[in-house]
């Protein structure tokens, strides 16, 4: 196996990998919705959710979806036994401070709509839009063009969110600020003429993007009441950018069940709908570095649903039916996460939620590499240096594979004259030619796959590191040195891509050009140039990793060649 040919193989594998990512993104498996799940869904406790009020005057289901659909709720936006009675766009009413509660902590700035008690805006205070900007990253948004909100409520037979509309809450204050305390509680109160009182409390913790939503239900009526909680995430389909071919990132929904720890659900697949009954589970909306998720009680059976409503994608969970006897008080709770893809926090919050940091099919290899990278960074306090060190560690650990690869390639080159003799002797007799080649390999103790096999073993590690550097929010706005102030974006002056292309050129020149085919020779000559152009669009952290890897390979190649020459193995 010629060394130049192995470079072509690397290029081919890389292009094939990126094409595979595009294919995987386009044909991501839809959630299984077959017999076992349908049987679980069809239990008696969920029957009241199948009632749909389709002929309610003024409802969306009877009159069609209204224009400018940016309502706090909608007929198809909440459990199916609830209709929307008011269709006022949220964005048009944000100036009405009496309708919204403004909450600010050290990590979140949110607005809560008193109509339904929905979180209609969430800014991540510790994450600016761009590096050095004053504006915080807006994860949840009420605007029509970027609609993305977290809704929740109480449905069911006696639910306060029903065919007549959403519950209208009252708040003791229209603004809350966390100042010095570890916990901030924001209570919303609903009462009706029959004696039912519901206090919906949002519990914010210091240095946390997790919000607990607690319902205290006081049944002061003379009859027992039945209701269940639901929570959903609704996002517009207008802006669904998902990176590029060389930087593919997923934007869509995701969920977890008892059987599947993590299942992605592209918006296109939501058109067919989804309904799954499961113990525990969670639902979420994903983008490159951030995630929002509802996490219901993990010890209860919940129903997960997903669908499209007009120009919006919706994923939700519906909890168990609760019976509140007359004179009793009962508490129901859930958790809302709105923040960065912090694996440690997400893993503690719910099983499989940390997998939203999507390392693909190599997650089992990428996660320990990320843990190692994070450990190194904790000592060197610089993500660029951490990338350099982990590259040195990985390349050092794989030195024996690199050595086997280069030695095998050298032996194959040394057999080239004998190979030509066999071709001259047997001509077109392929059977005899093949037999003679196998005898020669056996006699010379050469494995014809020896140059390719080590390369294939190394590829998973390289690709896992690629995903770690692409997906980890820790690298967002992380600086390195000099002009590289953000490792998550391309090098602004293209210095790293050019140096990487130069290192590839030196690697190529380190080995003689033995390929005779003119087309292959040209491909090899222009490979560094082509790869440099690709690297112009890669995040600086990825290019830094590739550059260091090439430089280490250059040093290793020199050492291996010197060792082979001492042992009498011709290396060139």
Secondary structure by P-SEA (a helix, b strand, c coil): ccaaaaaaaaaaaaaaaaaaaaaaaaccccccccaaaaaaaacccccccccccccccccccccccccccccccccccccccbbbcccccccccccccccbbbbbcccccbbbbcccccccbbbcccccccccccccccccccccccccbbbbbbbcccccccccccbbbbbcccccccccccbbbbbbbbbcccbbbbbbbbbbbccccbbbbbbbccccccbbbbbbbbbbbbbbccccccccccccccbbbbbccccccbbbbcccccccbbbbbbccccccccccccbbbbbccccbbbbbbbbbcccbbbbbccccbbbbcccbbbbbbbbbbbccccaaaaaaaccccccccccccaaaaaaaaaaaaaaaaaacccaaaaaaaaaaaaaaaaaaaaaaaaaaaaaaaaaaaaaaaaaaacccaaaaaaaaaaaaaaaaccccccccaaaaaaaaaaaaaaaaaacccccccccccccccccccccccaaaaaaaaaaaaaaaaccccccccaaaaaaaaaaaaaaaaaaccccaaaaaaaaaaaaaaaaaaaaaaaaaaaaccccc
